[in-house]
Amino acid sequence: MHFSVYNGNCILQKLNVMLNLSQKLAVVTLTLSFSAVSASYSQKTETKVFNDVTSTHLPVDPEAHPLDVVLIDVDKDGDLDAILALENLPNRLYLNDGSGKFSWKKGVFAEKSHDTEHLRVGDFDKDGHLDVVFVAEDDRNHEFYLGNGDGTFKDVSDRLPGKSEANGLDIGDVNG
């Protein structure tokens, strides 16, 4: 499952995602701006009423400026995790603990900040594990990680063909 969030012209944008987390319906709303990120998260209870669990389930970082997000199960535990492409901060992986609570798993991606604009996920080396590509605009430092299937990744950014300014990214199999 992939959802892109574009943040042009300093306009706040919202991404509403219906997720099935631990057999419960949940709604995630990410509000993005050039200066802050906030998140709202609600879980459906047995009485079919949504309770705001933002403060207990989602870490909020007012310094972060995410430009793209992918929701995937990186550790194969059956729960959707979130990978964020951050502008001028290191990119991040947030693991879902199964109850819908997300926590930042530090040190997964490069600790150096880049002007990351977009990310895409695919099984590029056909080993059954999802891999991640991040592209950057102004500093032209793209990142490429091969997934190990357990929520960890191997940095293979040196396999990318040089530096370029990237304002978009898509993936596909062009040769069958």
Steps between C-alpha positions, in 0.01 A plus 500: 500500500653837402381851564686807381471837665611806310547826681527771236446871564501465881142369493397267782396166363337206664532134431217287632573132496270220606714228653420163643716482810469198726147422378386855583414772253714808539527843339832678462517865402837660434508877474812625327643847458841649431546574870336214690348158492214396717304183499159389607422137558179335615414138571155350469383346825245226552230769531593626153609840629834647402728600786785746445821316588737742327701591809553137601540331159688739268829679561482865391809696400441871431839521323413230247381587151388178330434521129407137434389197698466130422297266720634143478572205726882511516544246781243245378295507821172571320481868600555800273810703585578850368809620311530879469707702252607808694628825361824605672488229768595132482224281353308293755338164561213482749414146612144404593490286816178324398273713714532795264772672702791623287857553618801640315764234438816708495806410295317312225580752227798736461538743789598781261230745397415541133242697306290185456187550291360154423532132573381178339504141613543183293681169503789614280727201563216241485578346841145536633587799723392858432774746409488882520621780271503864615569787258619849589462829323745777589789299646454220242589225749273205431483195727439131419444230763449126462254359752597207719138408578532569873466879505868561423659614174841490332619829348593442134472863390828464309310289244301804385623662177643833618338813633207685350229739610182299564152646529318171455545126499317198371599138455405231253625195315586626151665187363264226623 
